[in-house]
Amino acid sequence: MQASRARLFKEYKEVQREKAVDSDIQLVCDDSNIFKWTALIKGPSETPYEGGVFQLAFSIPEQYPLLPPQVRFLTKIFHPNVHFKTGEICLDILKNAWSPAWTLQSVCRAIIALMAHPEPDSPLNCDSGNLLRSGDLRGYQSMARMYTRLAAMPKKG
Amino acid sequence: MGSDSTMNVASAPALLKDMGKKKRANRSAKLKQCKLDARREQWLSQVKSKGGKESSEGGSSPSSPLRLNSERHEPLISLEPRSRPEEAEDSSLHDSDSESLTNSPSNDCRKERHASCGSSSSGSYSGSVSEEEEDSLDDWEAIADALNSEPAARTEPPAVLPTPPKCPPKPTSMGVEGIPRPTSNCRAWRPDDAFRPQSLPNLSKQHSFPMNSERQFSSRPGNWTRIGIMSTPSSCPICYEDLDRTDTSFLPCLCGFRLCLFCHKKILEADGRCPGCRKPYGPVEGDVGVNVGAPLFRLSRSCSMSTRY
């Protein structure tokens, strides 16, 4: 409990210090609870998510960093490894491949990498996974792009 | 000092002739070179008298050869655009004391240079001298700055070798470059020198770069593997607390990933795998307690996984 708090506090300071370095990731800690974080990540370029800003919710267990943070998408996203309704993410480093040496920042980077390289063979979103597995790259991309426009881009007044 | 000046004056026309041979086609570039060379001479004589002043004040004798040697590389520098506007205040310092010292010698020297320039570069040059003379004072600070920034430019190769299309390749300056220069490693400014530009990069800064622990432990993905290989971290990458002496001598995994004893114990109780390579901490430890406990840890890991996922 105490250790996770201390570690999170240090990560917080690190994030503050490196704010300008990585403009693709914006990590914000909840004002009242250091175990709740949100992140804004930019969709990687040359993917259907380009131009979108996706919000992630972090829920950090008390045993952190021995246990991984729980992360889910708050922004709707059409991706084989993200549950379309709940936003749950299927990513090995958030499960059995977690290492305590990872940080919230590096988790964000891993999620950005997952967006650029979906794994259709372990799908949480079957529609998306099936499109990719059947080789319909255009279908997947146009769906993903549509949802990026609908959910992850600022509305144009 | 007298011998120095004659040597420099003698060597410069040779450089120019060489230049003239190479770039007969490019008149404007040649003119520019002549102009800059003239200013170089002017500056040179000023610095020389200043250097004499310094040595007479009891400064260490190597200081003036140092300066002269750095000036040898000047043709390289003088052509590059003024890259450090922030040194303006510093150059004004230079100007204020050096101009009062040596106005007449510098003028003499400049005339001499022009004469030799005219002979080496055929004719067309002399006409434009007068108007160039007028703006020479305006550019004076820029030249001084370029010279001031020379040691800095040494450390930054891109700044030293600008390749604007206008600027002709200079075999002569390359020859100057080729001179073995022990002095280029030394600095023309001592660290405590009042004239030393603030913007000059510190050598110590460069040395400290690879050792900069802040960056090293920023715990980026992929970074932590490097930590283990490269050096002993100063803080535990898991809890971010400082490592004490026992911790730094503690190497629990063959991959070289270091962490504090406290975190290691906690990992053994929970996951049992090295955070660096994800292999289970095993008999490598040589610790009986750990060996006994190892299967248990795996069990606890699978338990925690099943409850969570």
Contacts between the chains, C-beta under 8 A, distances in Angstrom:
chain1	res1	chain2	res2	distance
A	3	B	239	5.7
A	3	B	262	8.0
A	3	B	266	7.4
A	6	B	239	6.5
A	6	B	240	7.4
A	6	B	241	7.4
A	7	B	238	7.4
A	7	B	239	5.4
A	7	B	240	5.9
A	10	B	240	4.1
A	11	B	240	7.7
A	14	B	218	6.7
A	14	B	219	7.6
A	18	B	218	6.9
A	63	B	270	7.0
A	65	B	238	5.9
A	65	B	239	7.9
A	66	B	266	6.1
A	66	B	267	6.5
A	66	B	270	4.7
A	66	B	271	6.2
A	67	B	270	7.7
A	67	B	304	7.0
A	67	B	308	7.0
A	95	B	305	7.5
A	95	B	309	5.7
A	96	B	305	6.2
A	97	B	278	6.8
A	99	B	224	7.7
A	99	B	273	7.7
A	99	B	275	4.4
A	99	B	276	7.5
A	99	B	278	6.0
A	100	B	238	4.7
A	100	B	263	7.2
A	100	B	267	6.6
A	100	B	271	7.8
A	100	B	275	4.6
A	101	B	219	6.5
A	101	B	224	4.1
A	101	B	237	5.1
A	101	B	238	6.6
A	101	B	257	7.4
A	101	B	275	4.1
A	101	B	276	6.4
A	102	B	219	7.5
A	102	B	221	6.8
A	103	B	219	4.7
A	105	B	219	7.5
A	105	B	220	7.2
A	106	B	219	6.6
A	106	B	220	6.0
A	106	B	221	4.1
A	109	B	220	7.5
A	109	B	221	5.7
A	110	B	221	6.5
